Amino acid sequence: MTRIIAGAARGIRLDVPAAGTRPTSDRVRESLFAALESADAIAGARVLDLYAGTGALGLEALSRGASSADLVEHAAGAAQVARANAARVAKAAASTPARVHRASVTSFVRGGAGPYDLVFADPPYDLADEAIGVVLAGCVTLMAEDGLFVLERAARDGLPPLPGRLVLDREKRYGDTGVWWLRRR
């Protein structure tokens, strides 16, 4: 079961598509969001959740006080689930729902929205470093000057090469999951 861990929508269950997604575990989200709150990175943040799946990362941020969230998901079924989850969280938190964009991450990033204070990317574990690099490079222009990019992927794959304007801030391993915090230079 996937749920919102804390904030105004605490305890709300999130639907999960029948196949094709790998939601971030509650344990990883709880640790990640505790660190983000400690860094004062959530309150009032404009959030972008790439490869959103259920929308759990962006919706958790909204529940904890982010001002807005855009969820980007290419798969039709997952985007539909993310929309339903966003509506459920908005109702519980008495807030505006997250905007769900059914698009490929690369086309959304090329479209030029933003600026975003906090960007999450939880791509499929089999996505190649080169593809992730394209997304990272595109996101640099979408991020606020002091923006933070949080990348989650298989720990064994490590951090892909970073574009020149992003630097590693911190990293954490949770079993087979790696999480990297990247900041703009």
C-alpha positions in Angstrom: 0.0 0.0 0.0 1.3 3.4 -0.9 0.1 6.4 1.2 0.8 10.0 2.0 3.1 9.9 5.0 2.7 13.4 6.6 1.2 16.8 6.2 -2.4 17.9 5.5 -3.2 14.7 3.5 -1.5 12.3 5.9 -2.8 8.7 5.6 -4.5 9.2 2.3 -4.0 6.0 0.2 -2.7 6.3 -3.3 -3.8 4.0 -6.0 -1.1 2.2 -7.9 -1.3 1.2 -11.6 -1.6 -2.5 -12.2 1.7 -2.6 -14.0 4.6 -0.5 -15.3 5.4 1.6 -12.3 7.7 1.2 -9.3 6.5 3.6 -6.6 9.1 4.9 -4.2 8.7 3.0 -0.9 7.2 4.6 2.1 10.5 4.1 4.0 12.6 5.9 1.3 10.0 8.7 1.0 9.8 9.2 4.8 13.6 9.5 5.0 13.9 11.7 1.9 11.1 14.1 3.0 12.5 14.4 6.6 15.8 15.5 5.1 14.0 17.9 2.6 12.0 19.4 5.5 15.2 19.8 7.6 16.8 21.6 4.6 13.7 23.9 4.4 13.2 22.8 0.7 9.5 22.0 0.7 7.4 24.9 2.3 6.2 27.1 -0.6 8.2 25.2 -3.2 7.2 24.8 -6.9 7.6 21.1 -7.5 8.1 19.1 -10.6 7.7 15.3 -10.4 9.2 13.5 -13.5 8.3 9.9 -14.3 5.5 10.5 -11.7 3.8 7.1 -11.8 1.4 7.3 -8.9 2.5 10.9 -8.2 3.6 10.0 -4.7 6.6 12.3 -4.6 4.9 15.4 -5.9 1.8 14.7 -3.8 3.8 14.2 -0.7 5.4 17.5 -1.2 2.0 19.2 -1.7 0.7 17.6 1.5 3.7 19.0 3.4 3.3 22.6 2.2 4.6 22.9 -1.4 2.8 25.7 -3.3 2.3 23.7 -6.5 3.2 20.5 -8.2 3.4 19.3 -11.9 3.4 15.6 -12.4 4.7 14.3 -15.7 3.8 10.7 -16.7 3.8 9.3 -20.3 1.8 6.1 -19.7 -1.9 6.7 -20.1 -3.0 4.4 -17.3 -0.5 5.8 -14.8 -1.4 9.4 -15.7 -5.1 8.5 -15.0 -4.2 7.1 -11.7 -2.0 10.1 -10.8 -5.0 12.4 -11.6 -7.2 10.5 -9.3 -4.6 10.5 -6.6 -4.0 14.3 -7.1 -7.8 14.9 -6.7 -7.9 12.8 -3.5 -4.9 14.6 -2.0 -6.3 18.0 -2.9 -9.6 17.3 -1.3 -7.9 16.0 1.9 -5.5 19.0 2.1 -8.1 21.6 0.9 -5.7 22.7 -1.8 -5.4 23.0 -5.5 -4.7 19.6 -7.1 -1.4 18.9 -8.8 -1.4 19.4 -12.5 -0.9 16.0 -14.3 0.8 16.2 -17.7 0.5 13.1 -19.9 3.7 13.6 -21.9 7.2 12.1 -22.3 9.6 13.6 -19.8 12.0 14.7 -22.6 9.2 16.6 -24.5 8.0 18.2 -21.3 11.5 19.4 -20.3 12.0 20.7 -23.8 8.7 22.6 -23.6 10.2 25.0 -21.0 8.0 25.5 -18.0 9.2 26.6 -14.6 11.0 27.8 -12.6 10.9 24.9 -10.2 12.4 24.9 -6.7 12.3 21.2 -6.3 12.5 18.6 -9.1 12.1 14.8 -8.5 13.0 12.2 -11.1 12.4 8.5 -10.4 13.0 7.1 -13.9 12.6 3.4 -14.8 15.6 1.5 -13.4 16.6 0.4 -16.9 16.8 3.9 -18.4 20.3 4.5 -19.7 22.7 7.1 -18.3 22.5 9.0 -21.6 18.7 9.4 -21.5 18.9 10.6 -17.9 21.7 13.0 -18.8 19.4 14.6 -21.5 16.7 15.1 -18.8 19.2 16.6 -16.3 20.6 19.0 -18.9 17.1 20.1 -19.9 16.0 20.6 -16.3 18.8 23.0 -15.5 16.9 25.7 -17.4 13.6 24.8 -15.7 15.1 25.1 -12.2 15.1 28.2 -10.0 18.6 29.6 -9.2 18.7 27.8 -5.9 16.8 24.8 -7.2 17.3 21.2 -6.0 17.0 18.1 -8.2 16.5 14.8 -6.5 17.3 11.7 -8.6 16.3 8.2 -7.5 17.5 5.1 -9.3 19.1 1.8 -8.7 22.1 2.3 -6.4 24.2 -0.1 -8.5 23.9 2.2 -11.5 25.3 5.1 -9.7 25.1 8.8 -10.6 25.1 9.5 -14.4 27.5 12.1 -15.7 26.2 15.6 -14.7 25.8 18.6 -17.0 28.1 21.4 -16.2 25.6 23.5 -14.2 24.6 20.7 -11.7 26.7 19.6 -8.8 26.3 16.7 -6.3 25.1 18.0 -3.0 24.5 14.7 -1.2 23.7 11.0 -1.8 22.1 8.3 0.2 21.6 4.6 -0.3 18.5 2.6 0.8 19.1 -1.0 0.0 19.1 -1.2 -3.8 17.8 2.4 -4.2 20.1 5.3 -4.5 19.1 9.0 -4.0 21.2 11.9 -5.2 20.6 15.5 -4.4 21.9 17.8 -7.2 22.1 21.6 -7.0 22.5 24.3 -9.6 26.0 26.0 -9.7 
